[in-house]
Amino acid sequence: MRPAHRAALALLVALGCSIAAEGATARTLALLVGVSDYPALPADRQLKAPANDVRRMQLALKTRGVAPEDVVVLADGVEGTASSPTRAAILAGLERLAGAAQKGDLVIFYASGHGTRQPSRTALKVDGLDQVFLPRDAAPPKAGEARNQFENAIAGPDFGARLDAIRSRGADVWFILDSCFSGSASRAVGDGVHDKKISLEDIGLSTSSAMTPEKTTVLADLAPDLPPGSGRLTAFYASQPNETAREVALPPGAPMERRVWGSIFTTALADVLQRTPALSYRQLMVETGRVLRADAAFQARQTPSFEGDGMDGPVPGGGMATAENGSTWRVGAGILHAGQIEGVETGALVALYDSAAQPAGKPSGHAIVEEVEATRARLVALKPGCVPARTRCPTVPGSAVLDKAAYARLARPAPQAAFTISRPRPWPGRGAPDAAQEARLHQAFQAALSGPLKDVARLDDAAPALVAWMTGDGLRFMPDGLDPLAMEAGPLAAITPETDTDSATTAIARAVLRARQLLRLQALAAASAGRDLDLSTEVRRFGLDPTARQCAFKGTPATVAEDGSVAVCDKVQVAVENRSTRPVLAAIFFLDDAWNLMARRPTCPVGLTVSDRLEPGRRLVFEVPYHPRAIVPGHAPGTSNGVFVVGVPFIEGETDLPSLCALTGFNDLAGQATRGDEGTGLDDLVDGTTRGGRLPLESASLSFAFWPVSQPVKP
């Protein structure tokens, strides 16, 4: 499997925030940018909030222990500014940070101002648009110029190259941006409310009517991977492609001369940073989104989003007391925003918290999961004051504790039904183990059942969920009824004479848990009431180019494989279509013959974002190519691959998302290589999922699609 592309910040959209790496940083350096005045733009396009935004961020960072002398300001109207926030000054400031940053440092970049979209400077963008940030010296093109692009605009690649330079030194980046680049609302929304947007049409430019936002942020897929030891990056964005980022005059009831302007995302973010010491970056985004939705003064339902590989690290200056003790999920109106996909089951006990700042060991109360679906669950509170660890606590419908709860953490898993496995059986025909291997596998199997699989799996030779087949390679766990002479598919616990007992036991436990997870997901998919996403596959045969002695993938497919079975030089074309009337967020995983679930959007460990949504009627088509090296010999003439898709309705304003990256937790440890996972086809997938709303629960749409793969049999 080829290395994951590094996520480059393709542009400023709304607010972006980058993240810190694990462990404490040696030093924190910050560059804060605020652009209120635009001399080359009309008077009604000037902003009032950015100067105050910078002041709010200065105070928030000071509260979290960032030294004022380590903070550089580029903002018009702010005392102590180093210079005017022009394109040259902003980029030079980032370059200076790249020179000063050392391994283990944290570099913070924050910017507030106008954002927009314009025709892309390259041919890499699917939608033909670049999302850009406008510094103080940004200007429309001069009269007579053919290109519809702003002068001095800063696009994603401009930032990406400089952020990469910082990260290459081993420093982490927290990139924060509050700007707008799209939206259909008029700029003047009401008294004391402005949309921070500027469109090409507003200033006499034009874009093709066919151009629509590709997504909030764009990954530079062709960018080189950063060297080992590079720092981490996460970006938070204040709004979606069809939303606007707003600035408001607060408080709304006061006379205008007594109000103070601020961008609503920055105002909420700074508030959370100052009052909640212990947070992960993911919790920071969730809590900021909750504040945005809860405060009527903001008069908006912006949907912030994020990207980057450090979302679960600690925000500087407060540790991460709540995050390090397990998954924390949002609660609202008695609904837990997590479900079966994240391991929540009926009967589980959760601890309730009124805020993210509440100590993990001092919950407000407890609740039991009463009803659970794929991505949400209904809670019922336990009697206040009752300690569930000491006694059996009665439930209390309509509990005030549950009504106030904002977060929950798993306190005790639900009792699990034992998963059934047969005793190990020798593989029939070729591939059977020798006597020494058979003894080795029996010993490891028994150790796993009495160790990590105790109370999880039990023996059942009559009607097992899985049959344990012994081969010279190890134990292959296959569904009962699958003929091993025709097909081998299912988790493989690779065990050789060189494998020590502990490693063998761990491999078996991992394989069984992976099998249990997939069979549960298949049951969920079969019961899924949601049908928002239509999933289909087709096998296309290309053949071998005799001259180049490579698969002729660049040509026209010779035929469609009627039997649907994949061979070398075939491609599987997978189509995902949104057949609902509203946007859908989808998480898509590739499934190999050993039942490893490999995320292709989201890119784990980044996790899901709301940036990539599939609009109604939109159809995604991607291909899985099978090069000669993608199909390796096995113990049977066939195996299978597939895809797993989770889709739920996009709900405006939601920022907390299921932790679907947890689905990869039981994958093979040794590289997670897979047959059929070659090339770039799967990198075109859309990611993300969200949830929200009240009961009756809106079921997520879960779908599987499998295809058989022909493979040579080992001699």
Residue pairs with C-beta under 8 A, 6 or more apart in sequence:
1 598
1 671
1 672
1 673
1 674
1 677
2 678
3 225
4 225
4 603
5 219
5 220
5 221
5 222
5 223
5 225
5 683
6 164
6 220
6 223
6 224
6 225
6 226
7 219
7 233
7 307
7 308
7 309
7 603
7 606
8 156
8 157
8 160
8 163
8 164
8 219
8 220
8 223
9 16
9 18
9 156
9 159
9 160
9 163
9 175
9 217
9 233
9 235
9 307
10 130
10 131
10 155
10 156
10 157
10 160
10 217
10 218
10 219
10 220
11 115
11 130
11 131
11 132
11 133
11 155
11 156
11 159
11 181
11 217
11 218
12 111
12 115
12 131
12 132
12 133
12 154
12 156
12 159
12 177
12 179
12 181
13 115
13 131
13 177
13 179
13 180
13 181
13 216
13 217
13 237
13 238
13 239
13 241
14 115
14 177
14 178
14 179
14 180
14 181
14 216
14 237
14 238
14 239
14 245
14 265
14 302
14 304
14 305
15 176
15 177
15 178
15 179
15 236
15 237
15 238
15 245
15 265
15 266
15 269
15 304
16 175
16 176
16 177
16 217
16 235
16 236
16 237
16 306
17 174
17 175
17 176
17 177
17 234
17 235
17 236
17 281
17 284
17 285
17 306
18 107
18 108
18 109
18 163
18 172
18 173
18 174
18 175
18 176
18 232
18 233
18 234
18 235
18 308
18 310
19 172
19 173
19 174
19 232
19 233
19 234
19 281
19 308
19 309
19 310
19 311
19 313
20 106
20 172
20 174
20 232
20 281
20 310
20 313
20 314
20 315
20 316
21 104
21 172
21 231
21 232
21 310
21 313
22 313
23 104
24 104
25 104
25 105
25 106
25 172
25 316
26 102
26 103
26 104
26 105
27 70
27 102
27 104
27 105
27 106
28 61
28 65
28 66
28 67
28 70
28 105
28 106
28 107
28 108
28 316
29 70
29 71
29 97
29 100
29 101
29 105
29 106
29 107
29 108
30 61
30 66
30 70
30 71
30 72
30 107
30 108
30 109
30 110
31 71
31 72
31 74
31 90
31 93
31 94
31 97
31 107
31 108
31 109
31 110
32 54
32 57
32 58
32 71
32 72
32 73
32 74
32 75
32 108
32 110
32 111
33 54
33 74
33 75
33 85
33 90
33 93
33 109
33 110
33 111
33 112
33 113
33 135
34 50
34 51
34 53
34 54
34 73
34 74
34 75
34 76
34 77
34 78
34 85
34 111
34 112
34 113
35 47
35 50
35 75
35 76
35 85
35 111
35 112
35 113
35 114
35 134
35 135
35 136
36 46
36 47
36 48
36 49
36 50
36 51
36 75
36 76
36 77
36 113
37 46
37 47
37 76
37 77
37 136
38 45
38 46
38 47
38 114
38 134
38 136
38 138
39 136
39 137
40 137
40 138
40 139
40 140
41 114
41 138
41 139
41 140
41 198
41 203
42 203
44 187
44 188
45 114
45 187
45 198
45 202
45 203
47 113
47 114
47 194
47 196
47 247
48 194
48 247
48 249
48 261
49 112
49 194
49 196
49 247
49 248
49 261
49 262
49 263
49 266
50 75
50 112
50 113
50 263
51 75
51 76
51 77
51 78
52 260
52 261
52 262
53 112
53 178
53 262
53 263
53 266
53 267
54 73
54 75
54 78
54 110
54 112
55 78
56 262
56 266
56 267
56 270
57 110
57 176
57 266
57 270
58 68
58 71
58 73
59 270
59 274
60 269
60 270
60 273
60 274
61 71
61 108
61 273
61 317
62 68
63 273
63 274
63 317
64 273
64 277
64 315
64 316
64 317
64 318
65 316
65 317
66 108
66 316
66 317
72 82
72 93
73 80
73 81
73 82
74 81
74 82
74 83
74 84
74 85
74 89
74 90
74 93
75 81
75 85
76 84
76 85
76 136
82 89
82 93
83 89
84 136
84 137
85 113
85 135
85 136
86 135
86 136
86 137
86 152
87 135
87 137
87 138
87 152
87 153
87 154
89 135
90 111
90 135
90 154
91 154
91 158
91 162
94 109
94 159
94 162
94 163
94 166
95 162
95 165
97 107
97 109
97 166
98 162
98 165
98 166
98 169
101 107
101 166
101 169
101 171
102 169
102 170
102 171
103 169
103 170
103 171
103 229
103 231
104 170
104 171
105 170
105 171
105 172
106 171
106 172
106 173
106 174
106 316
107 166
107 171
107 172
107 173
107 174
108 173
108 174
108 175
108 176
109 163
109 173
109 174
109 175
109 176
109 177
110 176
110 177
110 178
111 133
111 176
111 177
111 178
111 179
112 177
112 178
112 179
112 263
112 266
113 133
113 134
113 135
113 179
113 196
114 133
114 134
114 138
114 179
114 180
114 196
114 197
114 198
115 131
115 132
115 133
115 134
115 177
115 179
115 180
115 181
115 196
115 197
115 198
115 245
116 131
116 132
116 134
116 150
116 153
116 180
116 181
116 182
116 197
116 198
116 199
116 200
117 129
117 130
117 131
117 132
117 181
117 182
117 199
117 200
117 207
117 211
117 213
118 129
118 130
118 132
118 148
118 149
118 150
118 153
118 200
118 205
118 207
119 128
119 129
119 130
119 147
119 148
119 149
119 207
119 211
120 128
120 129
120 130
121 130
121 149
121 155
124 220
124 221
124 222
125 214
125 218
126 214
127 211
127 212
127 213
127 214
128 208
128 210
128 211
129 207
129 211
129 213
129 214
130 155
130 156
131 155
131 156
131 181
131 213
131 216
131 217
131 218
132 150
132 153
132 154
132 155
132 156
132 181
133 153
133 154
133 159
133 177
133 179
134 150
134 152
134 153
134 154
134 179
134 198
135 152
135 153
135 154
137 151
137 152
138 150
138 151
138 152
138 153
139 150
139 151
139 152
140 150
140 151
140 203
140 204
140 205
141 147
141 148
141 149
141 150
141 151
141 205
142 151
148 200
148 205
148 206
148 207
156 217
156 218
156 220
157 220
159 175
160 220
160 223
163 173
163 175
163 233
164 223
164 226
166 173
166 231
167 173
167 226
167 230
167 231
167 232
167 233
168 226
168 227
168 230
169 231
170 229
170 230
170 231
171 231
172 231
172 232
172 233
172 310
172 313
173 231
173 232
173 233
174 234
174 316
175 233
175 234
175 235
176 236
176 269
177 235
177 236
177 237
177 238
178 196
178 238
178 245
178 263
178 265
178 266
179 196
179 238
179 245
180 195
180 196
180 197
180 198
180 238
180 239
180 243
180 244
180 245
181 197
181 241
182 197
182 199
182 213
182 241
182 242
182 243
182 244
183 195
183 197
183 199
183 239
183 242
183 243
183 244
184 242
185 195
185 197
185 244
186 195
187 194
187 195
187 197
188 194
189 195
189 246
189 299
190 299
191 256
192 248
192 249
192 250
192 252
192 256
192 259
193 246
193 247
193 248
193 249
193 299
194 246
194 247
194 248
195 244
195 245
195 246
196 244
196 245
196 246
196 247
196 263
197 244
197 245
200 206
200 207
201 207
212 241
213 241
213 242
214 241
215 241
215 611
215 612
215 613
215 686
216 237
216 239
216 240
216 241
216 305
216 609
216 610
216 611
216 612
217 235
217 237
217 305
217 307
217 611
219 307
221 680
221 683
232 308
232 309
232 310
232 313
233 308
233 309
233 310
234 281
234 306
234 307
234 308
234 309
234 310
234 311
234 606
235 306
235 307
235 308
236 269
236 281
236 285
236 304
236 305
236 306
237 304
237 305
237 306
237 611
238 245
238 263
238 265
238 302
238 304
239 245
239 265
239 302
239 303
239 304
240 302
240 303
240 305
240 610
240 611
240 613
243 302
243 303
243 652
244 300
244 302
245 263
245 264
245 265
245 302
246 263
246 264
246 298
246 299
246 300
246 302
247 261
247 262
247 263
247 264
248 261
248 262
248 264
248 267
248 297
248 298
248 299
249 256
249 259
249 260
249 261
250 259
250 260
250 261
250 262
250 267
250 297
251 259
251 297
252 259
252 297
252 299
264 292
264 298
264 300
264 302
265 288
265 292
265 302
265 304
267 298
268 288
268 291
268 292
268 295
268 298
269 284
269 288
271 291
272 279
272 284
272 287
272 288
272 291
272 356
273 284
273 315
275 357
276 284
276 287
276 318
276 355
276 356
276 357
277 317
277 318
277 319
277 357
278 314
278 318
278 319
278 320
278 321
278 322
278 323
278 356
278 357
279 287
279 314
279 315
279 318
279 320
279 322
279 323
279 356
280 311
280 312
280 313
280 314
280 315
280 320
280 323
281 306
281 310
281 311
281 312
281 313
281 314
281 315
282 306
282 311
282 312
282 323
282 607
283 322
283 323
283 328
283 356
284 315
285 304
285 306
285 311
285 655
285 656
286 330
286 356
286 655
286 656
287 356
288 304
288 655
289 303
289 304
289 653
289 654
289 655
289 656
290 330
290 406
290 655
292 298
292 300
292 301
292 302
292 304
292 653
293 301
293 653
301 652
301 653
302 653
303 610
303 652
303 653
303 654
303 655
304 610
304 655
305 609
305 610
305 611
305 655
306 609
307 606
307 609
307 611
308 606
309 605
309 606
311 605
311 606
311 607
312 323
312 605
312 607
313 320
314 320
314 323
321 359
321 360
322 328
322 353
322 356
322 357
322 358
322 359
322 360
322 407
322 409
325 360
325 409
326 409
326 410
327 338
327 342
327 409
327 410
327 659
328 353
328 356
328 407
328 408
328 409
329 336
329 337
329 338
329 342
329 407
329 408
329 409
329 656
330 337
330 406
330 407
330 408
330 656
331 337
331 352
331 379
331 402
331 405
331 406
331 407
331 408
332 406
332 692
333 403
333 694
334 378
334 379
334 380
334 402
334 403
335 376
335 377
335 378
335 379
335 693
335 694
335 695
335 697
336 344
336 350
336 369
336 376
336 377
336 378
336 379
336 408
337 375
337 376
337 656
337 658
337 691
337 692
338 344
338 375
338 376
338 377
338 658
338 659
339 372
339 373
339 374
339 375
339 376
339 377
339 658
339 691
339 700
340 372
340 373
340 374
340 520
340 524
341 374
341 375
341 521
341 524
341 646
341 658
341 660
341 663
341 700
342 375
342 658
342 659
342 660
342 662
343 410
343 413
343 662
344 369
344 372
344 377
344 410
345 369
345 372
345 413
345 414
345 416
346 369
346 370
346 371
346 372
346 414
347 368
347 369
347 414
347 415
348 368
348 369
348 410
348 412
348 413
348 414
349 366
349 367
349 368
349 369
349 388
349 410
349 411
349 412
350 366
350 367
350 368
350 369
350 379
350 408
350 409
350 410
350 411
351 360
351 363
351 365
351 366
351 408
351 409
351 411
352 363
352 364
352 365
352 366
352 367
352 381
352 401
352 402
352 405
352 407
352 408
353 363
353 364
353 405
353 406
353 407
353 408
353 409
354 364
354 404
354 405
354 406
355 406
355 407
356 406
356 407
358 364
358 407
360 409
363 409
363 411
364 401
364 404
364 405
365 381
365 382
365 384
365 399
365 401
365 402
365 405
366 381
366 382
366 386
366 388
366 393
366 411
367 379
367 380
367 381
367 382
367 399
367 402
367 405
367 408
368 379
368 380
368 382
368 395
369 377
369 378
369 379
369 414
370 377
370 378
370 379
370 380
371 377
371 378
371 695
371 697
372 378
373 697
373 699
373 700
374 524
374 528
374 646
374 699
374 700
374 702
375 646
375 648
375 658
375 689
375 691
375 700
376 691
376 697
376 698
378 695
378 697
379 402
379 408
380 395
380 396
380 397
380 399
380 402
381 395
381 396
381 397
381 399
381 401
381 402
382 388
382 393
382 394
382 395
382 396
383 393
383 394
383 395
383 396
384 396
384 399
384 401
386 393
386 394
387 393
388 411
388 412
416 455
416 456
418 455
418 456
418 457
418 458
419 456
419 457
419 458
419 465
419 466
419 512
419 515
419 516
420 457
420 458
420 459
420 460
420 463
420 464
420 465
420 466
421 457
421 458
421 459
421 460
421 464
421 465
421 466
421 467
421 468
421 477
421 512
422 459
422 460
422 461
422 464
422 466
422 467
422 468
422 480
423 445
423 459
423 461
423 468
424 438
424 441
424 442
424 445
424 468
424 469
424 470
424 475
425 467
425 468
425 469
425 470
426 432
426 433
426 438
426 469
426 470
427 433
427 469
427 470
427 471
427 476
427 484
427 635
428 484
428 485
429 485
429 635
430 635
430 713
430 714
430 715
431 471
431 472
431 473
431 635
431 714
432 470
432 471
432 472
433 441
433 470
433 471
433 472
434 472
436 497
437 470
437 472
437 495
437 497
438 470
440 495
440 497
440 504
441 470
441 474
441 475
441 495
443 501
444 475
444 493
444 495
444 501
444 504
444 505
444 507
444 508
445 468
445 475
445 508
447 501
447 504
447 505
448 505
448 508
448 509
448 512
449 457
449 458
449 459
451 505
451 509
452 505
452 506
452 509
453 508
453 509
453 512
453 513
456 512
456 513
456 516
457 512
457 516
463 480
464 480
465 479
465 480
465 515
465 516
465 519
466 477
466 478
466 479
466 480
466 490
466 512
466 515
467 477
467 478
467 479
467 480
467 482
468 475
468 476
468 477
469 475
469 476
469 477
469 478
469 484
469 488
471 635
473 492
473 494
473 495
473 496
473 635
474 492
474 493
474 494
474 495
474 496
474 499
474 507
475 492
475 493
475 495
475 508
475 511
476 488
476 490
476 491
476 492
476 493
476 635
477 490
477 491
477 492
477 493
477 511
477 512
477 515
478 484
478 488
478 489
478 490
479 490
479 519
482 489
482 490
484 635
484 636
485 636
486 636
486 637
486 638
487 636
487 638
487 639
487 640
487 708
488 593
488 634
488 635
488 636
488 638
488 639
489 593
489 595
489 639
489 640
490 515
490 594
490 595
491 510
491 511
491 512
491 514
491 515
491 594
491 595
492 511
492 594
492 668
493 504
493 507
493 508
493 510
493 511
494 507
494 668
494 670
495 504
495 507
495 508
499 507
510 666
510 668
510 669
513 666
514 595
514 596
514 666
514 667
515 595
517 597
517 663
517 666
518 591
518 595
518 597
521 644
521 663
521 702
521 704
522 704
524 702
525 644
525 702
525 703
525 704
528 699
528 700
528 701
528 702
528 703
529 699
530 647
530 648
530 698
530 699
530 700
530 701
530 702
531 579
531 701
532 578
532 579
532 580
532 584
532 647
532 648
532 649
532 701
533 576
533 577
533 578
533 579
533 584
533 586
533 614
533 645
533 647
533 701
533 703
534 575
534 576
534 577
534 579
535 574
535 575
535 576
535 643
535 645
535 703
535 704
535 705
536 574
536 575
536 577
536 705
537 572
537 573
537 574
537 575
537 643
537 705
537 707
538 560
538 572
538 573
538 575
539 560
539 561
539 564
539 565
539 566
539 570
539 571
539 572
539 573
539 707
540 557
540 559
540 560
540 561
540 570
540 571
540 572
540 573
540 623
541 557
541 558
541 559
541 560
541 561
541 567
541 569
541 570
542 551
542 552
542 553
542 555
542 557
542 558
542 569
542 570
542 571
543 551
543 552
543 558
543 569
544 550
544 551
544 552
544 568
544 569
545 551
545 552
545 555
551 568
551 569
551 625
551 626
551 627
551 628
552 569
553 569
553 571
553 625
553 679
557 571
561 567
561 570
564 707
564 708
565 638
565 707
565 708
565 709
565 710
566 572
566 626
566 631
566 641
566 676
566 707
566 708
566 709
566 710
567 626
567 631
567 709
567 710
568 626
568 627
568 628
568 630
568 631
569 626
569 627
569 628
570 625
570 626
571 623
571 624
571 625
571 626
571 681
572 623
572 624
572 626
572 641
572 676
572 707
573 621
573 622
573 623
574 621
574 622
574 623
574 624
574 643
574 705
575 619
575 620
575 621
576 586
576 588
576 614
576 619
576 620
576 645
576 685
576 686
577 617
577 618
577 619
577 620
578 584
578 614
578 615
578 616
578 617
578 618
578 619
578 647
579 617
580 616
580 649
581 616
582 616
582 649
582 650
583 613
583 614
583 615
583 616
583 649
583 650
584 613
584 614
584 647
584 648
584 649
584 650
584 701
585 608
585 610
585 612
585 613
585 614
585 647
585 648
585 649
585 650
585 686
585 687
585 688
585 689
585 690
586 601
586 614
586 645
586 646
586 647
586 685
586 686
586 687
586 688
586 689
587 599
587 601
587 602
587 608
587 645
587 646
587 647
587 658
587 660
587 687
587 688
587 689
588 599
588 600
588 601
588 643
588 644
588 645
588 646
588 682
588 685
588 686
588 687
589 597
589 598
589 599
589 600
589 643
589 644
589 645
589 663
589 664
590 597
590 598
590 600
590 624
590 641
590 642
590 643
590 674
590 676
590 677
590 682
591 597
591 598
591 641
591 642
591 643
591 644
591 704
591 706
592 598
592 641
592 674
592 675
592 676
592 677
593 634
593 639
593 640
593 641
593 674
593 675
593 709
594 668
594 674
596 664
596 667
596 668
596 672
596 674
597 644
597 663
597 664
597 667
598 664
598 667
598 672
598 674
598 677
599 660
599 661
599 663
599 664
599 687
600 682
600 683
600 685
600 687
601 612
601 685
601 686
601 687
601 688
602 608
602 609
602 660
602 661
602 687
602 688
603 687
604 661
604 664
605 661
606 661
607 657
607 659
607 660
607 661
608 657
608 658
608 659
608 660
608 661
608 687
608 688
608 689
608 690
609 657
609 687
609 688
610 650
610 654
610 655
610 657
610 688
610 690
611 688
612 686
612 687
612 688
613 650
613 686
613 688
614 620
614 647
614 686
620 684
620 685
620 686
622 681
622 682
622 684
622 685
623 679
623 681
624 641
624 676
624 677
624 679
624 681
624 682
625 676
625 678
625 679
625 681
626 675
626 676
626 678
626 709
627 678
627 679
629 678
630 675
630 676
630 677
630 678
631 675
631 676
631 709
631 710
631 711
631 712
632 675
632 711
633 711
633 712
633 713
633 714
634 711
634 712
634 713
634 714
635 713
635 714
636 711
636 713
637 710
637 711
637 712
637 713
638 708
638 709
638 710
638 711
639 675
639 708
639 709
639 711
640 706
640 707
640 708
640 709
641 674
641 675
641 676
641 706
641 707
641 709
642 704
642 705
642 706
642 707
643 704
643 705
644 702
644 703
644 704
645 701
645 702
645 703
645 704
645 705
646 658
646 660
646 689
646 700
646 701
646 702
647 689
647 700
647 701
647 702
647 703
648 689
648 690
648 691
648 698
648 700
648 701
649 690
649 698
650 690
651 690
651 691
651 692
651 693
653 692
654 690
654 691
654 692
656 690
657 688
657 689
657 690
657 691
658 689
658 691
660 689
675 709
675 711
676 709
689 700
691 698
691 700
